[in-house]
Amino acid sequence: IYSRNMSKETEAVARERAERFLREGGNYTDPYEREKLVRDWVQKEEVAKNVVEDFRQRAGEVRGKKILDIGFGSGLYSVAFARAGAEAHGLEVNEVLHGIALENARDAGVQVDFRVYDGTTFPFANNFFDHIFSVSVIEHVTDASALLREASRVLKPGGKFYLAFPNRWRPREAHTGIFFLSY
C-alpha cells in the first residue's frame, strides 16, 4: 500500500517498524490482523494529520495545550499533536511500542513524553492535561472503568476527552475481520 503523499522510504520504515512490533511485542497471530496492523501503520502518519484537524474541530485548539495520548502505539498521533504545537505526552504498556514511538518522534524532530506504565495508574498529577486522546484502545483494556476514572482524574476541569473505539455491533469485527462475531 503506497500513499501518494508518502515516499517509498517512509513507507518502508513504517512497514519495518510494524513488522518489528509484531515479531517482538505484538500478540497479533491471525494473518488478517497482522496485515491490517501493518497497513494501518503505513498510513498512520497521514491519518494522524487528519485526526489532529478533527480534534481541533471537536475539542479545540491544540497549540500550547498539554495532551495525553492513552495507548500511543506507534506514537504517530502524539507526533502529529507535537507538530501542531501541543505539549504531547503518551502512555503505553508495551516496551517495544515505546521504543518505536521514540524513534518516530526522533525522526520527526519533535519532543514527546512517551512513558510505559502499569496499565492501571497514570503517572501524572490531578488536573494535569488540557485534553486527552485515545483511539482504538479502550476495547483492549481489562478494566475500562478504571481507565476512564484515571482519565477523569488527570484531565483539567473543562478539558476534553477525545475517545474513539470500534462499534461492537459492526457487521465485520474490526480486529479479526470476521463477519457477525459480535452477534
VEXGUBA-478746 format. One line per field, with one value per atom (N, C-alpha, C): residue number from 0; residue in one letter; x, y, z. Coordinates in steps of 0.2 Angstrom, whole numbers, plus 5000, padded with zeros to 4 digits. Example, Ala and Ser with C-alpha at 12.3 -4.5 7.8 and 13.67 -1.06 7.14 Angstrom:
residues 2
seq <- c(0:0:0:1:1:1)
type <- c(A:A:A:S:S:S)
x <- c(5066:5062:5066:5064:5068:5064)
y <- c(4972:4978:4984:4989:4995:5000)
z <- c(5039:5039:5039:5035:5036:5039)
end
This chain:
residues 183
seq <- c(0:0:0:1:1:1:2:2:2:3:3:3:4:4:4:5:5:5:6:6:6:7:7:7:8:8:8:9:9:9:10:10:10:11:11:11:12:12:12:13:13:13:14:14:14:15:15:15:16:16:16:17:17:17:18:18:18:19:19:19:20:20:20:21:21:21:22:22:22:23:23:23:24:24:24:25:25:25:26:26:26:27:27:27:28:28:28:29:29:29:30:30:30:31:31:31:32:32:32:33:33:33:34:34:34:35:35:35:36:36:36:37:37:37:38:38:38:39:39:39:40:40:40:41:41:41:42:42:42:43:43:43:44:44:44:45:45:45:46:46:46:47:47:47:48:48:48:49:49:49:50:50:50:51:51:51:52:52:52:53:53:53:54:54:54:55:55:55:56:56:56:57:57:57:58:58:58:59:59:59:60:60:60:61:61:61:62:62:62:63:63:63:64:64:64:65:65:65:66:66:66:67:67:67:68:68:68:69:69:69:70:70:70:71:71:71:72:72:72:73:73:73:74:74:74:75:75:75:76:76:76:77:77:77:78:78:78:79:79:79:80:80:80:81:81:81:82:82:82:83:83:83:84:84:84:85:85:85:86:86:86:87:87:87:88:88:88:89:89:89:90:90:90:91:91:91:92:92:92:93:93:93:94:94:94:95:95:95:96:96:96:97:97:97:98:98:98:99:99:99:100:100:100:101:101:101:102:102:102:103:103:103:104:104:104:105:105:105:106:106:106:107:107:107:108:108:108:109:109:109:110:110:110:111:111:111:112:112:112:113:113:113:114:114:114:115:115:115:116:116:116:117:117:117:118:118:118:119:119:119:120:120:120:121:121:121:122:122:122:123:123:123:124:124:124:125:125:125:126:126:126:127:127:127:128:128:128:129:129:129:130:130:130:131:131:131:132:132:132:133:133:133:134:134:134:135:135:135:136:136:136:137:137:137:138:138:138:139:139:139:140:140:140:141:141:141:142:142:142:143:143:143:144:144:144:145:145:145:146:146:146:147:147:147:148:148:148:149:149:149:150:150:150:151:151:151:152:152:152:153:153:153:154:154:154:155:155:155:156:156:156:157:157:157:158:158:158:159:159:159:160:160:160:161:161:161:162:162:162:163:163:163:164:164:164:165:165:165:166:166:166:167:167:167:168:168:168:169:169:169:170:170:170:171:171:171:172:172:172:173:173:173:174:174:174:175:175:175:176:176:176:177:177:177:178:178:178:179:179:179:180:180:180:181:181:181:182:182:182)
type <- c(I:I:I:Y:Y:Y:S:S:S:R:R:R:N:N:N:M:M:M:S:S:S:K:K:K:E:E:E:T:T:T:E:E:E:A:A:A:V:V:V:A:A:A:R:R:R:E:E:E:R:R:R:A:A:A:E:E:E:R:R:R:F:F:F:L:L:L:R:R:R:E:E:E:G:G:G:G:G:G:N:N:N:Y:Y:Y:T:T:T:D:D:D:P:P:P:Y:Y:Y:E:E:E:R:R:R:E:E:E:K:K:K:L:L:L:V:V:V:R:R:R:D:D:D:W:W:W:V:V:V:Q:Q:Q:K:K:K:E:E:E:E:E:E:V:V:V:A:A:A:K:K:K:N:N:N:V:V:V:V:V:V:E:E:E:D:D:D:F:F:F:R:R:R:Q:Q:Q:R:R:R:A:A:A:G:G:G:E:E:E:V:V:V:R:R:R:G:G:G:K:K:K:K:K:K:I:I:I:L:L:L:D:D:D:I:I:I:G:G:G:F:F:F:G:G:G:S:S:S:G:G:G:L:L:L:Y:Y:Y:S:S:S:V:V:V:A:A:A:F:F:F:A:A:A:R:R:R:A:A:A:G:G:G:A:A:A:E:E:E:A:A:A:H:H:H:G:G:G:L:L:L:E:E:E:V:V:V:N:N:N:E:E:E:V:V:V:L:L:L:H:H:H:G:G:G:I:I:I:A:A:A:L:L:L:E:E:E:N:N:N:A:A:A:R:R:R:D:D:D:A:A:A:G:G:G:V:V:V:Q:Q:Q:V:V:V:D:D:D:F:F:F:R:R:R:V:V:V:Y:Y:Y:D:D:D:G:G:G:T:T:T:T:T:T:F:F:F:P:P:P:F:F:F:A:A:A:N:N:N:N:N:N:F:F:F:F:F:F:D:D:D:H:H:H:I:I:I:F:F:F:S:S:S:V:V:V:S:S:S:V:V:V:I:I:I:E:E:E:H:H:H:V:V:V:T:T:T:D:D:D:A:A:A:S:S:S:A:A:A:L:L:L:L:L:L:R:R:R:E:E:E:A:A:A:S:S:S:R:R:R:V:V:V:L:L:L:K:K:K:P:P:P:G:G:G:G:G:G:K:K:K:F:F:F:Y:Y:Y:L:L:L:A:A:A:F:F:F:P:P:P:N:N:N:R:R:R:W:W:W:R:R:R:P:P:P:R:R:R:E:E:E:A:A:A:H:H:H:T:T:T:G:G:G:I:I:I:F:F:F:F:F:F:L:L:L:S:S:S:Y:Y:Y)
x <- c(5004:5000:5004:5004:5008:5004:5005:5001:5005:5001:5004:5007:5006:5009:5015:5017:5022:5027:5034:5039:5040:5043:5044:5048:5053:5057:5053:5049:5045:5040:5037:5033:5037:5043:5047:5049:5050:5052:5046:5040:5034:5032:5033:5032:5037:5043:5048:5047:5045:5043:5037:5032:5026:5028:5032:5034:5038:5043:5046:5042:5037:5032:5029:5027:5023:5028:5034:5039:5041:5042:5045:5040:5034:5030:5022:5021:5014:5010:5004:5000:4995:4997:4993:4995:4991:4993:4989:4983:4979:4982:4982:4985:4981:4975:4971:4973:4973:4975:4982:4987:4994:4994:4991:4991:4988:4982:4978:4983:4986:4990:4996:4999:5005:5002:4996:4993:4991:4988:4987:4993:4998:5004:5007:5007:5010:5006:4999:4995:4994:4997:4996:4998:5004:5006:5001:4999:4994:4987:4985:4979:4980:4985:4986:4985:4988:4987:4979:4976:4968:4965:4967:4964:4966:4971:4973:4968:4967:4962:4955:4953:4946:4946:4951:4952:4951:4954:4953:4946:4943:4936:4931:4933:4928:4930:4937:4939:4942:4945:4948:4955:4958:4965:4970:4975:4980:4986:4988:4994:4994:5000:5001:4997:4994:4990:4993:4992:4995:4990:4992:4988:4991:4987:4989:4986:4990:4988:4988:4983:4982:4983:4988:4989:4992:4998:5000:5003:5003:5005:5012:5012:5017:5020:5015:5017:5015:5013:5012:5006:5001:4996:4999:5003:5007:5011:5015:5020:5016:5010:5006:5004:5002:5000:5006:5012:5018:5019:5019:5020:5015:5009:5004:5005:5010:5011:5009:5007:5004:5010:5010:5014:5012:5014:5012:5015:5011:5013:5009:5012:5009:5010:5005:5006:5004:5008:5008:5010:5008:5010:5015:5017:5021:5028:5033:5040:5042:5041:5043:5039:5033:5030:5033:5035:5038:5045:5049:5055:5053:5048:5046:5044:5040:5037:5043:5047:5053:5057:5058:5061:5057:5050:5046:5046:5046:5047:5054:5059:5066:5066:5063:5063:5059:5054:5050:5053:5058:5061:5057:5053:5048:5050:5048:5048:5042:5041:5035:5037:5034:5035:5031:5035:5032:5034:5029:5030:5027:5030:5027:5025:5019:5016:5012:5010:5007:5000:4997:4991:4985:4987:4982:4982:4987:4988:4992:4989:4993:4998:5004:5009:5009:5004:5003:4999:5000:4996:4989:4984:4977:4977:4972:4971:4977:4981:4987:4986:4981:4980:4974:4975:4970:4966:4969:4965:4968:4963:4965:4963:4967:4966:4967:4962:4963:4958:4962:4958:4960:4955:4955:4960:4959:4962:4958:4952:4948:4945:4944:4942:4947:4954:4959:4961:4958:4960:4955:4958:4955:4949:4950:4945:4944:4939:4938:4936:4932:4930:4936:4941:4947:4951:4951:4954:4951:4944:4940:4941:4941:4942:4949:4954:4961:4961:4958:4957:4954:4949:4945:4949:4953:4957:4963:4966:4971:4969:4963:4960:4958:4960:4958:4950:4947:4940:4939:4934:4933:4937:4941:4945:4941:4944:4940:4944:4940:4942:4940:4944:4943:4944:4938:4938:4935:4938:4935:4937:4932:4933:4928:4930:4925:4918:4914:4907:4906:4904:4903:4898:4894:4889:4890:4896:4898:4898:4895:4894:4901:4906:4913:4917:4919:4923:4929:4931:4937:4943:4945:4951:4953:4948:4949:4946:4942:4939:4933:4931:4926:4919:4915:4908:4904:4900:4895:4898:4904:4907:4904:4902:4899:4891:4888:4882:4881)
y <- c(4994:5000:5006:5010:5016:5022:5026:5033:5037:5041:5046:5052:5053:5058:5055:5049:5046:5043:5044:5042:5034:5031:5023:5022:5027:5026:5026:5031:5032:5026:5024:5018:5012:5011:5005:5006:5012:5012:5010:5013:5011:5004:5001:4993:4990:4992:4988:4989:4995:4996:4992:4991:4987:4980:4978:4971:4969:4974:4973:4972:4976:4976:4969:4967:4960:4955:4955:4950:4950:4956:4957:4958:4961:4963:4963:4960:4960:4953:4954:4947:4946:4949:4948:4941:4936:4930:4928:4931:4930:4934:4931:4934:4941:4941:4947:4953:4951:4956:4959:4954:4956:4961:4959:4963:4970:4970:4976:4981:4978:4982:4985:4981:4984:4990:4988:4993:4999:4999:5005:5009:5005:5009:5013:5010:5013:5019:5019:5025:5030:5028:5032:5039:5040:5047:5052:5050:5054:5054:5049:5049:5053:5053:5057:5064:5067:5074:5076:5071:5072:5072:5067:5067:5073:5076:5082:5088:5088:5093:5091:5085:5083:5085:5084:5085:5093:5097:5104:5106:5103:5105:5103:5097:5094:5097:5097:5099:5105:5108:5115:5115:5121:5121:5117:5115:5111:5114:5119:5123:5126:5124:5126:5122:5117:5113:5107:5104:5098:5092:5088:5082:5076:5071:5064:5060:5056:5050:5044:5041:5035:5029:5025:5019:5021:5025:5028:5024:5017:5013:5015:5016:5018:5026:5029:5036:5041:5039:5044:5049:5048:5053:5058:5056:5060:5065:5062:5066:5071:5069:5074:5080:5078:5083:5088:5085:5089:5094:5091:5095:5101:5100:5105:5110:5109:5114:5112:5106:5103:5101:5101:5098:5091:5086:5079:5074:5071:5065:5059:5053:5047:5041:5037:5031:5025:5020:5013:5008:5002:4996:4992:4993:4989:4992:4989:4992:4992:4987:4988:4994:4995:5001:5007:5007:5013:5015:5010:5011:5013:5011:5013:5020:5021:5028:5033:5032:5036:5037:5032:5033:5037:5036:5040:5048:5049:5056:5059:5055:5057:5059:5054:5055:5061:5063:5069:5075:5075:5081:5084:5080:5083:5080:5083:5080:5078:5072:5069:5065:5066:5062:5056:5051:5044:5040:5037:5033:5026:5021:5015:5015:5012:5012:5006:5005:4998:4996:5001:4999:5001:5004:5005:5012:5015:5021:5026:5031:5036:5040:5040:5044:5051:5054:5062:5064:5070:5074:5075:5076:5078:5084:5084:5090:5093:5088:5090:5091:5088:5089:5093:5097:5101:5096:5091:5087:5080:5075:5068:5065:5060:5057:5050:5046:5039:5036:5032:5029:5022:5018:5010:5007:5009:5007:5004:5007:5005:4998:4996:4989:4984:4986:4981:4981:4985:4986:4981:4979:4974:4978:4984:4987:4994:4995:5001:5006:5005:5010:5013:5009:5011:5016:5015:5019:5026:5025:5032:5036:5032:5036:5039:5036:5039:5045:5044:5050:5056:5054:5060:5063:5059:5062:5067:5065:5069:5075:5075:5080:5086:5092:5098:5099:5102:5104:5108:5106:5109:5106:5102:5098:5094:5092:5087:5081:5075:5069:5066:5065:5063:5055:5051:5044:5041:5036:5033:5025:5021:5014:5011:5004:5001:5000:5000:4999:4991:4989:4982:4978:4982:4979:4980:4982:4982:4975:4974:4968:4964:4968:4964:4967:4962:4964:4968:4973:4977:4974:4970:4967:4961:4956:4950:4949:4954:4954:4949:4945:4940:4944:4941:4944:4941:4946:4944:4941:4942:4939:4942:4948:4951:4949:4946:4944:4937)
z <- c(5000:5000:5000:4995:4994:4994:4998:4998:4994:4990:4985:4989:4995:4999:5003:5002:5006:5001:5003:4999:5001:4996:4997:5003:5004:5010:5017:5017:5023:5024:5018:5019:5021:5019:5021:5028:5031:5038:5042:5040:5044:5044:5038:5037:5042:5042:5046:5053:5055:5062:5064:5060:5062:5062:5057:5057:5064:5066:5072:5078:5078:5084:5084:5078:5078:5080:5078:5080:5087:5090:5097:5102:5100:5106:5104:5099:5097:5098:5099:5100:5094:5089:5083:5079:5079:5076:5070:5069:5064:5058:5052:5046:5044:5045:5044:5048:5055:5060:5058:5057:5056:5050:5044:5038:5039:5043:5044:5049:5054:5058:5053:5049:5045:5040:5037:5033:5037:5042:5047:5048:5050:5052:5046:5040:5034:5033:5034:5033:5039:5044:5051:5051:5048:5048:5044:5039:5035:5039:5041:5045:5051:5055:5061:5060:5054:5052:5052:5049:5048:5055:5059:5066:5070:5070:5073:5071:5065:5062:5065:5065:5068:5075:5079:5086:5087:5083:5083:5083:5078:5076:5082:5085:5090:5097:5099:5106:5106:5101:5102:5100:5100:5098:5102:5099:5102:5104:5100:5101:5108:5112:5118:5124:5122:5126:5128:5134:5136:5134:5130:5128:5130:5132:5134:5129:5126:5121:5125:5126:5130:5125:5126:5121:5115:5115:5109:5104:5105:5099:5096:5090:5086:5087:5091:5093:5088:5082:5077:5078:5082:5084:5088:5093:5098:5094:5089:5085:5081:5078:5075:5079:5085:5090:5092:5093:5094:5088:5082:5076:5076:5079:5079:5084:5088:5094:5101:5101:5108:5112:5118:5123:5124:5120:5119:5124:5127:5132:5130:5131:5129:5134:5135:5139:5135:5137:5134:5138:5138:5142:5139:5132:5128:5127:5130:5129:5122:5118:5110:5107:5108:5106:5108:5114:5117:5113:5112:5108:5101:5098:5091:5091:5096:5096:5097:5101:5102:5096:5092:5085:5081:5081:5076:5078:5085:5087:5085:5086:5084:5077:5072:5065:5063:5067:5065:5068:5073:5075:5081:5084:5089:5096:5101:5108:5110:5113:5116:5122:5127:5133:5133:5130:5130:5136:5139:5145:5145:5148:5149:5156:5157:5163:5165:5171:5173:5170:5166:5164:5169:5174:5179:5181:5184:5187:5182:5180:5176:5180:5178:5182:5181:5182:5182:5187:5189:5194:5192:5197:5196:5191:5187:5183:5179:5176:5173:5165:5162:5155:5153:5147:5144:5140:5137:5133:5133:5132:5132:5125:5123:5116:5117:5114:5114:5109:5104:5099:5098:5098:5097:5103:5109:5115:5120:5122:5127:5127:5120:5119:5121:5122:5124:5131:5135:5142:5147:5152:5157:5160:5162:5166:5163:5159:5155:5160:5166:5171:5174:5176:5179:5174:5168:5163:5163:5163:5162:5169:5175:5181:5181:5179:5178:5173:5168:5163:5166:5169:5173:5178:5182:5187:5184:5179:5176:5171:5169:5165:5169:5166:5170:5169:5174:5173:5167:5163:5156:5151:5152:5147:5143:5137:5133:5132:5132:5131:5124:5119:5113:5113:5113:5114:5108:5105:5099:5100:5098:5098:5093:5091:5086:5089:5084:5086:5087:5093:5094:5090:5087:5083:5075:5074:5067:5064:5058:5055:5054:5052:5052:5058:5062:5068:5066:5069:5067:5067:5072:5073:5069:5069:5066:5059:5057:5050:5050:5055:5055:5055:5050:5050:5056:5059:5064:5070:5072:5078:5084:5084:5090:5091:5086:5086:5089)
end
